[in-house]
Amino acid sequence: MEKKKHETTIQLEQQCQRIADEIYTGQYDFEEDSNYDEPCAADYLKDILDYRITISRDKEYIGSRILVAFGGPNIWINTVDKCVEGYWGSDAVKRYYYKDNLGVDDYMEQLYECS
C-alpha cells in the first residue's frame, strides 16, 4: 500500500525545489525597490537568519550553510554539497542544484574574506 504524503511534506519539497531552482537559474522574484540593479546573491540573501562557514585548517573557505527559513520548516542552503536541505517535524528533504548561477557561494566566500 502506497503511503500518502502529508501536505506539509509536499510544501517542504516544493519550497526546497523552488530555492534550488532559483540558485541554479539565477532568477528569483526580484523586487524593483531593491538596492541592486539586477538579481544578485547579495539581494537574495539580504534576509538570511543565520549562517555557518566551513573552512580548512589553513583557513581557506570551503563552503557555507545558510539558514533561509526557520520556525515552520527549517531550510538551509548548503553550498558544500550544493543542495537545499529542509526539515519540518520528522520530514527531511534535499534538493540539489548543479550550478550556482546566482553566486551564493561566491558571495559567502567574500563575506568570509571580509571578516
N, C-alpha and C positions, 0 to 999 in steps of 0.2 A: 504494500500500500504506500503510495506517494504521500509524503508529509507536506502539508500546505504551509507556505511561508507566511509568517506574521506580517502585518502591514509595516511594522517598524523595521523589520529586516529588509523589506523591499525599499523603503525610504532610505535606509542606510546605504544600500547598494547603489541606489540612484545618486545620492549625494556624493559618494566616493567616486563614482564613474564620472560625474559632471566635473569634479575638481581635476581628476586625471586627464580628462579631455581638454580642459582649459589650459593645463600646463603643456600638454602635447601640441595643441593647435596654436597656443599663444594668444588666444582670443577668449574674452570673457565679457560680462555686462559692464562695459566701460562707461562710467558716468561723465557726462560732459562738463560737470562742475569740478572735475578733478584738478589737482595742481599740476598734472602732467599733460603733455600734448597728445600722447598716444598710449595705448595699453602697454604696461610695463610691470615688472616684478615689484618695484617699489610701491606702485599704486595698489597692486593686487594684494600685497602683504601688509598694507598700512594698518590693518586692524588685528594683526596676529595677537594671540593671547599669551603665548609662551614659545620659547624655542630652546633647543639643546644642540650644541655644536659638537661634533666629533672631530678630534684632532689626533694626529700620530704622536708618538713620544718625542718626535723632533719638532712638535708644534706646527706641523703642516695641516692645513684644512683637509678633512676627508669628506664631510657632509653634515647635514642637519636634519633634525626632526622639528617640525613647525606645527604647533597646535593652532588649528584654524576654527575649531568648533568645540564647545565644552558645555556640559550640563545635561542636554538630551543625549545626543550622540557626542562622543569624543572623537574628533577627526584630526589626524596628523598627516602632514606631507613628509615623507621620508626620502630625502634626496640621495642617501647612500644606496638604498635598494630600488630607487626610482618607482615608488609606489605611494598610494594614498591608503592609509590604514584607518579604518573606522571601527568603533566599539560602542555598543549600546546594549546594556544589560549583559546577557550571555552571548550575544551575537558579535561576531568579528568578521570584517570584510577587508580584503586587499584588492585594490585595482591598480594595475601597473600602467605606467606611461613609459614609452621607449625613447623619447627625446624631450628635452626641456626647452621648448621653443619660447617659453615665457621668460626664461632666465632666472628662475627661482634659486637654483643652486649658485649661480654666479653672484646674485645679489647677496645671498647669505655669506658667501666667501668674502665679499667686500665688507660686509658688516663685521665679520670676524677680524679682518685685517685692520679695520679702523679702530678696534677696541684695544 
